[in-house]
Amino acid sequence: MVGSVREVVQRSLKELERAGAIKLERARISIVNIDALERFSEEEGV
């Protein structure tokens, strides 16, 4: 996501949070489901 605007990054983070892959907290991003995060990266072609 390098070179992306803040809104695009925030939208992607919220999508990951809704999918249960991460937890967003004040100034912190925690990975809570590595499998869901891997699936997301495969779907996005990362």
CHARMM-style PDB file with segment names, atoms N, HN, CA, C and O in Angstrom:
ATOM      1  N   MET     1       0.808  -1.191   0.000  1.00  0.00      PROA
ATOM      2  CA  MET     1       0.000   0.000   0.000  1.00  0.00      PROA
ATOM      3  C   MET     1       0.853   1.258   0.000  1.00  0.00      PROA
ATOM      4  O   MET     1       0.345   2.359   0.214  1.00  0.00      PROA
ATOM      5  N   VAL     2       2.117   1.101  -0.233  1.00  0.00      PROA
ATOM      6  HN  VAL     2       2.530   0.206  -0.407  1.00  0.00      PROA
ATOM      7  CA  VAL     2       2.993   2.256  -0.279  1.00  0.00      PROA
ATOM      8  C   VAL     2       2.554   3.148  -1.427  1.00  0.00      PROA
ATOM      9  O   VAL     2       2.280   2.669  -2.527  1.00  0.00      PROA
ATOM     10  N   GLY     3       2.490   4.431  -1.171  1.00  0.00      PROA
ATOM     11  HN  GLY     3       2.712   4.821  -0.277  1.00  0.00      PROA
ATOM     12  CA  GLY     3       2.045   5.371  -2.170  1.00  0.00      PROA
ATOM     13  C   GLY     3       0.541   5.582  -2.173  1.00  0.00      PROA
ATOM     14  O   GLY     3       0.019   6.328  -3.001  1.00  0.00      PROA
ATOM     15  N   SER     4      -0.157   4.931  -1.251  1.00  0.00      PROA
ATOM     16  HN  SER     4       0.267   4.325  -0.579  1.00  0.00      PROA
ATOM     17  CA  SER     4      -1.613   5.096  -1.150  1.00  0.00      PROA
ATOM     18  C   SER     4      -1.951   6.285  -0.275  1.00  0.00      PROA
ATOM     19  O   SER     4      -1.164   6.710   0.571  1.00  0.00      PROA
ATOM     20  N   VAL     5      -3.138   6.806  -0.503  1.00  0.00      PROA
ATOM     21  HN  VAL     5      -3.777   6.461  -1.191  1.00  0.00      PROA
ATOM     22  CA  VAL     5      -3.596   7.886   0.359  1.00  0.00      PROA
ATOM     23  C   VAL     5      -4.159   7.294   1.650  1.00  0.00      PROA
ATOM     24  O   VAL     5      -4.541   6.124   1.686  1.00  0.00      PROA
ATOM     25  N   ARG     6      -4.208   8.081   2.678  1.00  0.00      PROA
ATOM     26  HN  ARG     6      -3.898   9.031   2.648  1.00  0.00      PROA
ATOM     27  CA  ARG     6      -4.632   7.632   4.003  1.00  0.00      PROA
ATOM     28  C   ARG     6      -6.006   6.969   3.996  1.00  0.00      PROA
ATOM     29  O   ARG     6      -6.221   5.977   4.693  1.00  0.00      PROA
ATOM     30  N   GLU     7      -6.926   7.507   3.220  1.00  0.00      PROA
ATOM     31  HN  GLU     7      -6.752   8.313   2.654  1.00  0.00      PROA
ATOM     32  CA  GLU     7      -8.288   6.971   3.187  1.00  0.00      PROA
ATOM     33  C   GLU     7      -8.312   5.528   2.667  1.00  0.00      PROA
ATOM     34  O   GLU     7      -9.063   4.695   3.172  1.00  0.00      PROA
ATOM     35  N   VAL     8      -7.496   5.244   1.669  1.00  0.00      PROA
ATOM     36  HN  VAL     8      -6.886   5.921   1.258  1.00  0.00      PROA
ATOM     37  CA  VAL     8      -7.441   3.898   1.091  1.00  0.00      PROA
ATOM     38  C   VAL     8      -6.859   2.917   2.114  1.00  0.00      PROA
ATOM     39  O   VAL     8      -7.362   1.804   2.269  1.00  0.00      PROA
ATOM     40  N   VAL     9      -5.824   3.325   2.793  1.00  0.00      PROA
ATOM     41  HN  VAL     9      -5.416   4.229   2.668  1.00  0.00      PROA
ATOM     42  CA  VAL     9      -5.209   2.470   3.813  1.00  0.00      PROA
ATOM     43  C   VAL     9      -6.195   2.218   4.941  1.00  0.00      PROA
ATOM     44  O   VAL     9      -6.345   1.080   5.387  1.00  0.00      PROA
ATOM     45  N   GLN    10      -6.864   3.251   5.403  1.00  0.00      PROA
ATOM     46  HN  GLN    10      -6.743   4.175   5.041  1.00  0.00      PROA
ATOM     47  CA  GLN    10      -7.839   3.105   6.494  1.00  0.00      PROA
ATOM     48  C   GLN    10      -8.987   2.187   6.088  1.00  0.00      PROA
ATOM     49  O   GLN    10      -9.444   1.376   6.894  1.00  0.00      PROA
ATOM     50  N   ARG    11      -9.450   2.305   4.866  1.00  0.00      PROA
ATOM     51  HN  ARG    11      -9.079   2.964   4.212  1.00  0.00      PROA
ATOM     52  CA  ARG    11     -10.520   1.445   4.364  1.00  0.00      PROA
ATOM     53  C   ARG    11     -10.077  -0.020   4.368  1.00  0.00      PROA
ATOM     54  O   ARG    11     -10.844  -0.902   4.754  1.00  0.00      PROA
ATOM     55  N   SER    12      -8.856  -0.272   3.943  1.00  0.00      PROA
ATOM     56  HN  SER    12      -8.234   0.445   3.629  1.00  0.00      PROA
ATOM     57  CA  SER    12      -8.327  -1.638   3.937  1.00  0.00      PROA
ATOM     58  C   SER    12      -8.177  -2.190   5.349  1.00  0.00      PROA
ATOM     59  O   SER    12      -8.478  -3.357   5.598  1.00  0.00      PROA
ATOM     60  N   LEU    13      -7.715  -1.359   6.265  1.00  0.00      PROA
ATOM     61  HN  LEU    13      -7.470  -0.411   6.063  1.00  0.00      PROA
ATOM     62  CA  LEU    13      -7.582  -1.801   7.657  1.00  0.00      PROA
ATOM     63  C   LEU    13      -8.939  -2.135   8.260  1.00  0.00      PROA
ATOM     64  O   LEU    13      -9.071  -3.123   8.981  1.00  0.00      PROA
ATOM     65  N   LYS    14      -9.949  -1.317   7.970  1.00  0.00      PROA
ATOM     66  HN  LYS    14      -9.841  -0.514   7.384  1.00  0.00      PROA
ATOM     67  CA  LYS    14     -11.293  -1.585   8.483  1.00  0.00      PROA
ATOM     68  C   LYS    14     -11.843  -2.890   7.913  1.00  0.00      PROA
ATOM     69  O   LYS    14     -12.513  -3.648   8.614  1.00  0.00      PROA
ATOM     70  N   GLU    15     -11.554  -3.144   6.643  1.00  0.00      PROA
ATOM     71  HN  GLU    15     -11.009  -2.528   6.074  1.00  0.00      PROA
ATOM     72  CA  GLU    15     -11.992  -4.394   6.018  1.00  0.00      PROA
ATOM     73  C   GLU    15     -11.347  -5.597   6.707  1.00  0.00      PROA
ATOM     74  O   GLU    15     -12.009  -6.604   6.956  1.00  0.00      PROA
ATOM     75  N   LEU    16     -10.074  -5.488   7.008  1.00  0.00      PROA
ATOM     76  HN  LEU    16      -9.536  -4.669   6.806  1.00  0.00      PROA
ATOM     77  CA  LEU    16      -9.373  -6.560   7.727  1.00  0.00      PROA
ATOM     78  C   LEU    16      -9.927  -6.746   9.130  1.00  0.00      PROA
ATOM     79  O   LEU    16     -10.014  -7.868   9.628  1.00  0.00      PROA
ATOM     80  N   GLU    17     -10.300  -5.641   9.766  1.00  0.00      PROA
ATOM     81  HN  GLU    17     -10.229  -4.729   9.361  1.00  0.00      PROA
ATOM     82  CA  GLU    17     -10.872  -5.734  11.109  1.00  0.00      PROA
ATOM     83  C   GLU    17     -12.242  -6.420  11.062  1.00  0.00      PROA
ATOM     84  O   GLU    17     -12.538  -7.271  11.901  1.00  0.00      PROA
ATOM     85  N   ARG    18     -13.070  -6.057  10.093  1.00  0.00      PROA
ATOM     86  HN  ARG    18     -12.830  -5.366   9.411  1.00  0.00      PROA
ATOM     87  CA  ARG    18     -14.385  -6.698   9.947  1.00  0.00      PROA
ATOM     88  C   ARG    18     -14.250  -8.189   9.651  1.00  0.00      PROA
ATOM     89  O   ARG    18     -15.090  -8.987  10.066  1.00  0.00      PROA
ATOM     90  N   ALA    19     -13.200  -8.562   8.938  1.00  0.00      PROA
ATOM     91  HN  ALA    19     -12.517  -7.914   8.600  1.00  0.00      PROA
ATOM     92  CA  ALA    19     -12.959  -9.970   8.608  1.00  0.00      PROA
ATOM     93  C   ALA    19     -12.405 -10.753   9.793  1.00  0.00      PROA
ATOM     94  O   ALA    19     -12.283 -11.977   9.737  1.00  0.00      PROA
ATOM     95  N   GLY    20     -12.068 -10.035  10.868  1.00  0.00      PROA
ATOM     96  HN  GLY    20     -12.166  -9.041  10.914  1.00  0.00      PROA
ATOM     97  CA  GLY    20     -11.557 -10.695  12.064  1.00  0.00      PROA
ATOM     98  C   GLY    20     -10.081 -11.011  12.010  1.00  0.00      PROA
ATOM     99  O   GLY    20      -9.587 -11.795  12.821  1.00  0.00      PROA
ATOM    100  N   ALA    21      -9.362 -10.414  11.066  1.00  0.00      PROA
ATOM    101  HN  ALA    21      -9.762  -9.777  10.408  1.00  0.00      PROA
ATOM    102  CA  ALA    21      -7.940 -10.681  10.923  1.00  0.00      PROA
ATOM    103  C   ALA    21      -7.087  -9.825  11.858  1.00  0.00      PROA
ATOM    104  O   ALA    21      -6.059 -10.277  12.363  1.00  0.00      PROA
ATOM    105  N   ILE    22      -7.522  -8.595  12.078  1.00  0.00      PROA
ATOM    106  HN  ILE    22      -8.357  -8.229  11.667  1.00  0.00      PROA
ATOM    107  CA  ILE    22      -6.757  -7.685  12.927  1.00  0.00      PROA
ATOM    108  C   ILE    22      -7.686  -6.995  13.918  1.00  0.00      PROA
ATOM    109  O   ILE    22      -8.909  -7.047  13.794  1.00  0.00      PROA
ATOM    110  N   LYS    23      -7.073  -6.349  14.898  1.00  0.00      PROA
ATOM    111  HN  LYS    23      -6.079  -6.306  14.999  1.00  0.00      PROA
ATOM    112  CA  LYS    23      -7.807  -5.517  15.854  1.00  0.00      PROA
ATOM    113  C   LYS    23      -7.138  -4.146  15.851  1.00  0.00      PROA
ATOM    114  O   LYS    23      -5.935  -4.024  16.079  1.00  0.00      PROA
ATOM    115  N   LEU    24      -7.934  -3.131  15.590  1.00  0.00      PROA
ATOM    116  HN  LEU    24      -8.912  -3.231  15.405  1.00  0.00      PROA
ATOM    117  CA  LEU    24      -7.417  -1.771  15.580  1.00  0.00      PROA
ATOM    118  C   LEU    24      -7.660  -1.132  16.932  1.00  0.00      PROA
ATOM    119  O   LEU    24      -8.786  -1.096  17.430  1.00  0.00      PROA
ATOM    120  N   GLU    25      -6.601  -0.635  17.509  1.00  0.00      PROA
ATOM    121  HN  GLU    25      -5.687  -0.664  17.105  1.00  0.00      PROA
ATOM    122  CA  GLU    25      -6.688   0.098  18.766  1.00  0.00      PROA
ATOM    123  C   GLU    25      -5.919   1.398  18.590  1.00  0.00      PROA
ATOM    124  O   GLU    25      -5.245   1.600  17.581  1.00  0.00      PROA
ATOM    125  N   ARG    26      -6.020   2.231  19.529  1.00  0.00      PROA
ATOM    126  HN  ARG    26      -6.568   2.067  20.349  1.00  0.00      PROA
ATOM    127  CA  ARG    26      -5.334   3.521  19.473  1.00  0.00      PROA
ATOM    128  C   ARG    26      -3.833   3.323  19.236  1.00  0.00      PROA
ATOM    129  O   ARG    26      -3.122   2.804  20.096  1.00  0.00      PROA
ATOM    130  N   ALA    27      -3.368   3.742  18.066  1.00  0.00      PROA
ATOM    131  HN  ALA    27      -3.945   4.164  17.368  1.00  0.00      PROA
ATOM    132  CA  ALA    27      -1.956   3.674  17.681  1.00  0.00      PROA
ATOM    133  C   ALA    27      -1.392   2.256  17.689  1.00  0.00      PROA
ATOM    134  O   ALA    27      -0.186   2.071  17.849  1.00  0.00      PROA
ATOM    135  N   ARG    28      -2.264   1.244  17.515  1.00  0.00      PROA
ATOM    136  HN  ARG    28      -3.244   1.394  17.385  1.00  0.00      PROA
ATOM    137  CA  ARG    28      -1.793  -0.139  17.537  1.00  0.00      PROA
ATOM    138  C   ARG    28      -2.660  -0.994  16.624  1.00  0.00      PROA
ATOM    139  O   ARG    28      -3.882  -0.849  16.588  1.00  0.00      PROA
ATOM    140  N   ILE    29      -2.014  -1.877  15.898  1.00  0.00      PROA
ATOM    141  HN  ILE    29      -1.021  -1.994  15.928  1.00  0.00      PROA
ATOM    142  CA  ILE    29      -2.707  -2.865  15.078  1.00  0.00      PROA
ATOM    143  C   ILE    29      -2.231  -4.230  15.546  1.00  0.00      PROA
ATOM    144  O   ILE    29      -1.036  -4.524  15.509  1.00  0.00      PROA
ATOM    145  N   SER    30      -3.173  -5.066  15.989  1.00  0.00      PROA
ATOM    146  HN  SER    30      -4.143  -4.827  16.019  1.00  0.00      PROA
ATOM    147  CA  SER    30      -2.832  -6.406  16.467  1.00  0.00      PROA
ATOM    148  C   SER    30      -3.387  -7.442  15.502  1.00  0.00      PROA
ATOM    149  O   SER    30      -4.530  -7.340  15.057  1.00  0.00      PROA
ATOM    150  N   ILE    31      -2.575  -8.433  15.185  1.00  0.00      PROA
ATOM    151  HN  ILE    31      -1.647  -8.516  15.546  1.00  0.00      PROA
ATOM    152  CA  ILE    31      -3.035  -9.544  14.360  1.00  0.00      PROA
ATOM    153  C   ILE    31      -3.710 -10.543  15.286  1.00  0.00      PROA
ATOM    154  O   ILE    31      -3.100 -11.030  16.238  1.00  0.00      PROA
ATOM    155  N   VAL    32      -4.969 -10.846  15.002  1.00  0.00      PROA
ATOM    156  HN  VAL    32      -5.465 -10.451  14.229  1.00  0.00      PROA
ATOM    157  CA  VAL    32      -5.718 -11.776  15.852  1.00  0.00      PROA
ATOM    158  C   VAL    32      -6.042 -13.081  15.131  1.00  0.00      PROA
ATOM    159  O   VAL    32      -6.392 -14.072  15.773  1.00  0.00      PROA
ATOM    160  N   ASN    33      -5.928 -13.092  13.796  1.00  0.00      PROA
ATOM    161  HN  ASN    33      -5.644 -12.287  13.274  1.00  0.00      PROA
ATOM    162  CA  ASN    33      -6.214 -14.299  13.033  1.00  0.00      PROA
ATOM    163  C   ASN    33      -5.292 -14.330  11.817  1.00  0.00      PROA
ATOM    164  O   ASN    33      -5.592 -13.746  10.776  1.00  0.00      PROA
ATOM    165  N   ILE    34      -4.168 -15.023  11.972  1.00  0.00      PROA
ATOM    166  HN  ILE    34      -3.924 -15.498  12.818  1.00  0.00      PROA
ATOM    167  CA  ILE    34      -3.166 -15.049  10.908  1.00  0.00      PROA
ATOM    168  C   ILE    34      -3.706 -15.711   9.644  1.00  0.00      PROA
ATOM    169  O   ILE    34      -3.352 -15.306   8.537  1.00  0.00      PROA
ATOM    170  N   ASP    35      -4.559 -16.726   9.796  1.00  0.00      PROA
ATOM    171  HN  ASP    35      -4.846 -17.055  10.696  1.00  0.00      PROA
ATOM    172  CA  ASP    35      -5.127 -17.403   8.628  1.00  0.00      PROA
ATOM    173  C   ASP    35      -5.985 -16.450   7.800  1.00  0.00      PROA
ATOM    174  O   ASP    35      -5.897 -16.442   6.572  1.00  0.00      PROA
ATOM    175  N   ALA    36      -6.807 -15.655   8.464  1.00  0.00      PROA
ATOM    176  HN  ALA    36      -6.879 -15.662   9.461  1.00  0.00      PROA
ATOM    177  CA  ALA    36      -7.647 -14.685   7.754  1.00  0.00      PROA
ATOM    178  C   ALA    36      -6.779 -13.636   7.063  1.00  0.00      PROA
ATOM    179  O   ALA    36      -7.098 -13.193   5.959  1.00  0.00      PROA
ATOM    180  N   LEU    37      -5.704 -13.247   7.699  1.00  0.00      PROA
ATOM    181  HN  LEU    37      -5.446 -13.608   8.596  1.00  0.00      PROA
ATOM    182  CA  LEU    37      -4.799 -12.262   7.112  1.00  0.00      PROA
ATOM    183  C   LEU    37      -4.111 -12.844   5.872  1.00  0.00      PROA
ATOM    184  O   LEU    37      -3.953 -12.151   4.867  1.00  0.00      PROA
ATOM    185  N   GLU    38      -3.709 -14.099   5.943  1.00  0.00      PROA
ATOM    186  HN  GLU    38      -3.837 -14.662   6.760  1.00  0.00      PROA
ATOM    187  CA  GLU    38      -3.100 -14.750   4.791  1.00  0.00      PROA
ATOM    188  C   GLU    38      -4.083 -14.882   3.629  1.00  0.00      PROA
ATOM    189  O   GLU    38      -3.721 -14.652   2.475  1.00  0.00      PROA
ATOM    190  N   ARG    39      -5.336 -15.255   3.938  1.00  0.00      PROA
ATOM    191  HN  ARG    39      -5.630 -15.442   4.875  1.00  0.00      PROA
ATOM    192  CA  ARG    39      -6.352 -15.358   2.890  1.00  0.00      PROA
ATOM    193  C   ARG    39      -6.560 -14.006   2.206  1.00  0.00      PROA
ATOM    194  O   ARG    39      -6.675 -13.935   0.982  1.00  0.00      PROA
ATOM    195  N   PHE    40      -6.607 -12.943   2.994  1.00  0.00      PROA
ATOM    196  HN  PHE    40      -6.514 -13.001   3.988  1.00  0.00      PROA
ATOM    197  CA  PHE    40      -6.794 -11.601   2.450  1.00  0.00      PROA
ATOM    198  C   PHE    40      -5.639 -11.249   1.516  1.00  0.00      PROA
ATOM    199  O   PHE    40      -5.858 -10.695   0.438  1.00  0.00      PROA
ATOM    200  N   SER    41      -4.419 -11.566   1.922  1.00  0.00      PROA
ATOM    201  HN  SER    41      -4.241 -12.015   2.797  1.00  0.00      PROA
ATOM    202  CA  SER    41      -3.263 -11.223   1.088  1.00  0.00      PROA
ATOM    203  C   SER    41      -3.270 -12.028  -0.206  1.00  0.00      PROA
ATOM    204  O   SER    41      -2.856 -11.516  -1.246  1.00  0.00      PROA
ATOM    205  N   GLU    42      -3.732 -13.278  -0.166  1.00  0.00      PROA
ATOM    206  HN  GLU    42      -4.068 -13.694   0.679  1.00  0.00      PROA
ATOM    207  CA  GLU    42      -3.820 -14.093  -1.374  1.00  0.00      PROA
ATOM    208  C   GLU    42      -4.884 -13.549  -2.325  1.00  0.00      PROA
ATOM    209  O   GLU    42      -4.684 -13.518  -3.540  1.00  0.00      PROA
ATOM    210  N   GLU    43      -6.022 -13.119  -1.763  1.00  0.00      PROA
ATOM    211  HN  GLU    43      -6.185 -13.143  -0.777  1.00  0.00      PROA
ATOM    212  CA  GLU    43      -7.096 -12.572  -2.577  1.00  0.00      PROA
ATOM    213  C   GLU    43      -6.686 -11.274  -3.256  1.00  0.00      PROA
ATOM    214  O   GLU    43      -7.086 -10.996  -4.386  1.00  0.00      PROA
ATOM    215  N   GLU    44      -5.888 -10.489  -2.556  1.00  0.00      PROA
ATOM    216  HN  GLU    44      -5.563 -10.715  -1.637  1.00  0.00      PROA
ATOM    217  CA  GLU    44      -5.468  -9.191  -3.079  1.00  0.00      PROA
ATOM    218  C   GLU    44      -4.243  -9.326  -3.992  1.00  0.00      PROA
ATOM    219  O   GLU    44      -3.840  -8.355  -4.632  1.00  0.00      PROA
ATOM    220  N   GLY    45      -3.657 -10.509  -4.055  1.00  0.00      PROA
ATOM    221  HN  GLY    45      -3.984 -11.298  -3.535  1.00  0.00      PROA
ATOM    222  CA  GLY    45      -2.490 -10.715  -4.914  1.00  0.00      PROA
ATOM    223  C   GLY    45      -1.237 -10.100  -4.363  1.00  0.00      PROA
ATOM    224  O   GLY    45      -0.346  -9.728  -5.127  1.00  0.00      PROA
ATOM    225  N   VAL    46      -1.140  -9.980  -3.062  1.00  0.00      PROA
ATOM    226  HN  VAL    46      -1.864 -10.281  -2.441  1.00  0.00      PROA
ATOM    227  CA  VAL    46       0.032  -9.370  -2.422  1.00  0.00      PROA
ATOM    228  C   VAL    46       1.122 -10.388  -2.276  1.00  0.00      PROA
ATOM    229  OT1 VAL    46       2.194 -10.074  -1.759  1.00  0.00      PROA
TER     230      VAL     46
END
